[in-house]
Amino acid sequence: MIRIFIGFDERETAAWHVLTHSILARSSQPVSFTPLNLANLRSVFWRERHPLQSTDFAFSRFLTPYLSGYQGWSLFMDCDMLVRDDIAKLFELRDDRYAVMCVKHDHQPRETIKFLGATQTAYEKKNWSSVMLFNNARCQALTPEYVNTATGLELHQFKWLDDDALIGELPRRWNHLVGYYNEDAQASNVHYTLGGPYFDEYRDCEFGDEWREERAELLRVDQRVGHGQ
């Protein structure tokens, strides 16, 4: 079973459901989904919202190892994504030499504002934490107490690890940053980090048509089920 934790923000509810559909439609292995919805995490997540965080799950993502009982491997993903490949191929890349694995972007944003007027912040290792394969037993520093009190940079720059050598690297196709990287027809996972096609101002972004096709297919499935077909 591939355990997948996906950030949830009610402003991107449609994105969350389309992402899960895109994974289910292509996965060759069983998967389980856990939405990191703050309303469901009140007993373990109590920190106040930071004025610079653009989503509800900016910090709660780091509870993934704790919520996994610090056992096995788990995958965290932002919800503003579209998977175009078999997620099992990503899971097969896990390597016990590492505590966590991610795409090591050199992401230096040019803009100062992104979706819904959120402030665009620049920092070392930006967007590394948007897709993370956690080797949970080696991430026991990520207790609820630590996640609730550490600074954003301590969390997102992986300062909870003793050594950056514990961060393994995933191929860039598993976190293709729309609007930053050149168009890539082979991208396995598309990340609408500036804003997805579910927002009017970004409807014409790269892979926008594919996202709408995925949403349409999700709605067709719902209609078939609703009619008992």
C-alpha positions as CSV (number, residue, x, y, z in Angstrom):
1,M,0.0,0.0,0.0
2,I,1.3,3.4,-1.0
3,R,0.5,5.9,1.7
4,I,-0.1,9.4,0.3
5,F,-0.7,12.5,2.4
6,I,-2.0,15.5,0.4
7,G,-2.2,19.1,1.7
8,F,-5.8,20.3,1.9
9,D,-6.9,23.9,1.6
10,E,-10.6,24.6,1.0
11,R,-9.8,27.2,-1.6
12,E,-8.2,24.4,-3.6
13,T,-10.8,21.6,-3.0
14,A,-11.3,21.0,-6.7
15,A,-7.5,20.6,-7.1
16,W,-7.3,18.1,-4.3
17,H,-10.0,15.8,-5.8
18,V,-8.6,16.1,-9.3
19,L,-5.1,15.2,-8.0
20,T,-6.4,12.1,-6.2
21,H,-8.3,11.0,-9.4
22,S,-5.2,11.4,-11.5
23,I,-3.3,9.2,-9.1
24,L,-6.0,6.5,-8.9
25,A,-6.5,6.4,-12.6
26,R,-2.8,5.5,-13.3
27,S,-1.6,3.7,-10.2
28,S,-0.6,0.0,-10.6
29,Q,-0.6,-0.5,-6.8
30,P,-3.2,0.2,-4.1
31,V,-3.0,3.7,-2.6
32,S,-4.4,5.4,0.5
33,F,-5.1,9.1,0.7
34,T,-5.0,11.2,3.8
35,P,-6.0,14.9,3.4
36,L,-4.0,17.2,5.7
37,N,-7.1,19.2,6.7
38,L,-6.5,21.4,9.7
39,A,-10.0,20.8,10.9
40,N,-9.1,17.1,11.4
41,L,-5.7,17.9,13.0
42,R,-6.6,20.1,16.0
43,S,-5.3,17.6,18.6
44,V,-1.8,17.6,17.0
45,F,-1.5,20.9,15.2
46,W,-2.2,24.1,17.0
47,R,0.3,26.7,15.7
48,E,-1.2,30.0,14.5
49,R,-1.2,30.8,10.8
50,H,1.9,32.7,9.7
51,P,1.2,35.8,7.6
52,L,3.5,34.6,4.9
53,Q,2.1,31.1,4.4
54,S,0.1,30.8,1.2
55,T,-1.8,27.5,2.1
56,D,-3.2,25.9,5.2
57,F,-0.8,23.0,4.9
58,A,2.4,25.0,4.8
59,F,3.6,23.5,8.1
60,S,1.2,20.6,8.7
61,R,2.9,18.6,5.9
62,F,5.7,17.8,8.3
63,L,3.4,15.8,10.5
64,T,3.4,13.1,7.8
65,P,5.9,10.8,9.6
66,Y,4.1,11.2,13.0
67,L,0.7,10.4,11.4
68,S,2.4,7.3,9.8
69,G,3.5,6.1,13.2
70,Y,7.1,6.6,12.2
71,Q,6.9,3.4,10.2
72,G,7.6,2.6,6.6
73,W,7.6,5.1,3.8
74,S,5.0,7.8,3.1
75,L,4.6,10.3,0.3
76,F,3.6,14.0,0.8
77,M,2.3,16.1,-2.0
78,D,0.9,19.6,-2.4
79,C,-2.6,19.5,-3.8
80,D,-1.9,21.8,-6.7
81,M,-0.6,19.0,-8.8
82,L,-1.6,16.6,-11.6
83,V,0.0,13.1,-11.8
84,R,0.5,11.9,-15.4
85,D,2.3,8.7,-14.6
86,D,2.1,5.6,-12.4
87,I,2.7,6.8,-8.8
88,A,4.2,3.4,-8.1
89,K,7.2,4.4,-10.2
90,L,7.9,7.3,-7.8
91,F,7.5,5.0,-4.8
92,E,10.0,2.5,-6.3
93,L,12.7,5.2,-6.0
94,R,12.7,5.1,-2.2
95,D,16.2,4.5,-0.9
96,D,16.9,3.5,2.8
97,R,20.1,5.5,2.8
98,Y,18.0,8.6,3.1
99,A,15.6,10.1,5.6
100,V,13.7,12.0,3.0
101,M,13.8,12.3,-0.8
102,C,12.7,15.2,-3.0
103,V,13.4,17.1,-6.2
104,K,16.2,19.5,-5.4
105,H,15.0,22.6,-7.3
106,D,17.1,25.7,-7.8
107,H,13.9,27.7,-7.6
108,Q,14.5,31.5,-7.6
109,P,11.1,33.1,-8.1
110,R,11.0,36.2,-10.2
111,E,7.6,37.5,-9.0
112,T,6.6,38.8,-5.6
113,I,2.9,37.7,-5.7
114,K,1.4,34.3,-6.6
115,F,-2.1,32.8,-6.5
116,L,-4.9,34.6,-4.5
117,G,-2.6,37.5,-3.8
118,A,-0.3,35.4,-1.6
119,T,3.2,36.7,-1.0
120,Q,5.9,34.9,-3.0
121,T,8.9,34.3,-0.7
122,A,12.4,33.3,-1.8
123,Y,14.6,31.0,0.3
124,E,17.2,28.2,-0.1
125,K,15.6,24.8,-0.9
126,K,12.3,26.5,-2.1
127,N,9.8,23.9,-3.2
128,W,11.9,21.0,-2.1
129,S,9.2,20.2,0.4
130,S,6.3,20.2,-2.0
131,V,6.9,16.5,-2.8
132,M,8.6,14.5,-0.1
133,L,9.1,10.8,0.2
134,F,9.5,10.3,4.0
135,N,11.5,7.3,5.4
136,N,9.4,7.7,8.5
137,A,11.6,5.9,11.1
138,R,14.4,8.3,10.3
139,C,12.2,11.4,10.7
140,Q,11.4,11.1,14.4
141,A,12.6,14.6,15.0
142,L,9.3,15.7,13.4
143,T,7.2,15.4,16.6
144,P,4.0,17.5,16.9
145,E,5.8,19.7,19.4
146,Y,8.6,20.4,17.0
147,V,6.3,21.0,14.0
148,N,4.2,23.4,16.0
149,T,7.2,25.5,17.3
150,A,9.9,25.3,14.6
151,T,10.3,28.2,12.3
152,G,9.3,27.9,8.7
153,L,12.9,27.9,7.5
154,E,13.8,25.2,10.0
155,L,11.1,23.0,8.6
156,H,11.3,23.8,4.8
157,Q,15.1,23.8,4.8
158,F,15.2,20.4,6.5
159,K,17.2,21.7,9.5
160,W,15.5,18.9,11.5
161,L,18.1,16.6,9.9
162,D,21.6,16.3,11.1
163,D,23.1,16.4,7.6
164,D,21.9,17.4,4.2
165,A,23.4,14.1,3.0
166,L,20.3,12.5,4.4
167,I,18.2,14.2,1.7
168,G,18.0,12.0,-1.4
169,E,17.3,13.4,-4.8
170,L,14.3,12.5,-7.0
171,P,14.2,13.1,-10.8
172,R,12.8,16.5,-11.7
173,R,10.0,15.1,-13.7
174,W,8.3,14.2,-10.4
175,N,7.9,17.9,-9.5
176,H,7.7,19.9,-12.7
177,L,7.2,23.5,-11.8
178,V,4.8,25.1,-14.3
179,G,5.9,28.5,-15.3
180,Y,9.5,28.0,-14.3
181,Y,10.8,25.0,-16.2
182,N,10.7,24.7,-20.0
183,E,7.6,22.8,-21.2
184,D,8.2,19.0,-20.7
185,A,5.8,16.5,-22.3
186,Q,7.4,13.8,-20.3
187,A,6.7,15.4,-16.9
188,S,5.3,12.7,-14.5
189,N,3.9,15.1,-12.0
190,V,2.9,18.7,-12.9
191,H,3.0,21.3,-10.1
192,Y,1.0,24.5,-10.6
193,T,3.0,26.3,-8.0
194,L,2.1,29.9,-9.2
195,G,-1.6,29.0,-9.5
196,G,-3.6,26.3,-11.2
197,P,-6.1,26.4,-14.1
198,Y,-8.9,26.2,-11.5
199,F,-8.2,29.9,-10.9
200,D,-9.4,32.2,-13.8
201,E,-6.1,34.2,-14.0
202,Y,-4.1,30.9,-14.6
203,R,-6.6,29.0,-16.8
204,D,-4.2,29.2,-19.8
205,C,-1.1,27.9,-18.0
206,E,0.9,24.9,-19.2
207,F,-1.0,21.6,-18.8
208,G,-4.2,23.6,-18.1
209,D,-6.1,21.7,-20.7
210,E,-4.9,18.4,-19.2
211,W,-6.1,19.4,-15.8
212,R,-9.6,20.3,-17.2
213,E,-9.7,17.0,-19.0
214,E,-8.9,15.2,-15.8
215,R,-11.6,17.1,-14.0
216,A,-14.1,16.2,-16.7
217,E,-13.2,12.6,-16.5
218,L,-13.7,12.7,-12.7
219,L,-17.2,14.2,-13.2
220,R,-18.0,11.5,-15.8
221,V,-17.1,8.9,-13.3
222,D,-19.3,10.6,-10.7
223,Q,-22.2,10.7,-13.1
224,R,-21.9,7.0,-14.0
225,V,-21.8,6.0,-10.4
226,G,-24.8,8.3,-9.6
227,H,-26.8,6.5,-12.3
228,G,-25.8,3.1,-11.1
229,Q,-23.8,2.2,-14.2
